[in-house]
Amino acid sequence: MTALKMILLITLGFGGGVVIAGAVFAFIAIIGVVPRLAQKTKTEKSIKFYEEAIIWGGIFGTTTMLFDYYIPIGTVAVIIFSLGIGIFYGGLAVSLAEVLDVVPILSRRGRIKEGMMYFMFAIAFGKLIGSVLYYFVPGFFKVD
């Protein structure tokens, strides 16, 4: 492969990555997950910090896919890190569901008149059980 082709492929790959990353961050900004979480936790003054953390988390996550490195942070830090990821994904999912009005549509289509709170708790509990099974039950998932 010639050097010109290599430079072209690197440029196209980098440009595509920048576009996708921008789209993901724009999506997160549009559905308003950061301001909503800050409002619910009464930490509106820290929104800039949250936004920076999301950006640096995206950069860090991308580098972990490109480069094979290990950071010895210990079990407690891994648990805290994983909890933070779970909270963020949960907040993102709830924000997306709220923006798309999933709950009213689901209750109307499913003809659910009472007990919507129990239904939502059942969904959340099912996600929790699935996560616990995935991480703690040996052989629950198989890596080839």
C-alpha positions in Angstrom: 0.0 0.0 0.0 1.4 3.3 -1.0 2.0 6.1 1.5 -0.7 8.3 -0.2 -3.3 5.6 0.2 -2.4 5.1 3.8 -2.7 8.9 4.5 -6.0 8.9 2.7 -7.4 6.0 4.7 -6.2 7.5 8.0 -7.7 10.9 7.1 -11.1 9.3 6.1 -11.1 7.1 9.3 -10.3 10.0 11.5 -12.9 12.2 9.8 -15.6 9.6 10.1 -14.8 9.1 13.8 -15.0 12.8 14.4 -18.4 13.0 12.6 -19.8 10.0 14.6 -18.5 11.3 17.9 -20.0 14.7 17.2 -23.4 13.1 16.4 -23.3 11.1 19.6 -22.5 14.1 21.7 -25.2 16.2 19.9 -27.7 13.4 20.5 -26.9 13.4 24.3 -27.2 17.2 24.3 -30.5 17.3 22.4 -32.3 14.9 24.7 -31.0 16.9 27.7 -29.7 14.2 29.9 -27.0 16.3 31.5 -29.2 19.3 32.6 -32.0 16.9 33.7 -29.7 14.9 35.9 -28.1 18.1 37.3 -31.6 19.4 38.0 -32.7 16.2 39.7 -29.6 16.1 41.9 -29.6 19.8 42.6 -26.1 20.3 41.2 -26.8 22.7 38.3 -23.6 24.6 39.1 -21.6 21.5 38.0 -23.0 21.2 34.5 -19.7 22.3 32.9 -17.9 19.6 34.9 -20.5 16.9 33.8 -20.1 17.9 30.1 -16.3 17.8 30.4 -16.5 14.4 32.1 -18.7 13.1 29.2 -16.3 14.4 26.6 -13.2 13.0 28.3 -15.0 9.7 28.9 -15.8 9.5 25.2 -12.1 10.1 24.4 -11.0 7.6 27.0 -13.5 5.0 25.7 -12.3 5.5 22.2 -8.6 5.0 23.1 -9.4 1.8 25.0 -10.8 0.4 21.7 -7.7 1.5 19.7 -4.9 0.7 22.2 -4.4 -2.2 24.5 -3.5 -0.8 27.9 -4.2 -1.6 31.5 -4.8 0.8 34.4 -4.6 -0.9 37.8 -7.3 0.9 39.7 -8.5 -1.9 42.0 -11.8 -3.6 42.6 -13.5 -0.8 44.5 -12.7 1.8 41.8 -14.0 -0.7 39.1 -17.2 -1.0 41.1 -17.6 2.8 41.4 -16.7 3.3 37.7 -19.3 0.6 36.7 -21.9 2.2 38.9 -21.3 5.5 37.2 -21.6 4.0 33.8 -24.9 2.3 34.8 -26.3 5.5 36.2 -25.4 7.4 33.0 -26.9 4.8 30.7 -30.0 4.6 32.9 -30.4 8.4 32.8 -29.8 8.4 29.0 -32.4 5.6 28.5 -35.0 7.4 30.7 -34.3 10.7 29.0 -34.7 9.1 25.6 -38.0 7.4 26.7 -39.2 10.7 28.0 -38.4 12.6 24.9 -40.1 10.0 22.7 -43.1 9.9 25.1 -42.7 6.1 25.4 -44.6 5.8 28.7 -47.9 7.5 27.5 -47.8 5.6 24.2 -47.1 2.3 26.0 -49.9 2.8 28.5 -52.4 3.8 25.8 -51.5 0.9 23.5 -51.3 -1.6 26.3 -54.5 -0.3 27.8 -52.8 0.1 31.2 -55.0 2.2 33.4 -53.6 1.5 36.8 -50.3 0.2 38.1 -48.0 2.0 35.8 -45.6 2.6 38.7 -45.4 -1.1 39.3 -44.8 -1.7 35.6 -41.9 0.8 35.6 -40.4 -0.7 38.7 -40.6 -4.2 37.0 -38.8 -2.9 34.0 -36.0 -1.4 36.2 -35.8 -4.5 38.4 -35.5 -6.7 35.3 -32.7 -4.6 34.0 -30.9 -4.8 37.4 -31.3 -8.6 37.5 -30.1 -8.9 33.9 -27.0 -6.9 34.7 -26.2 -8.9 37.8 -26.6 -12.2 35.9 -24.4 -10.9 33.1 -21.5 -9.9 35.4 -21.7 -12.5 38.2 -22.9 -15.8 36.8 -20.1 -17.7 35.3 -20.8 -18.9 31.7 -23.8 -16.5 31.3 -22.1 -15.1 28.3 -19.5 -16.7 26.1 -16.5 -15.0 24.5 -15.2 -16.8 21.5 
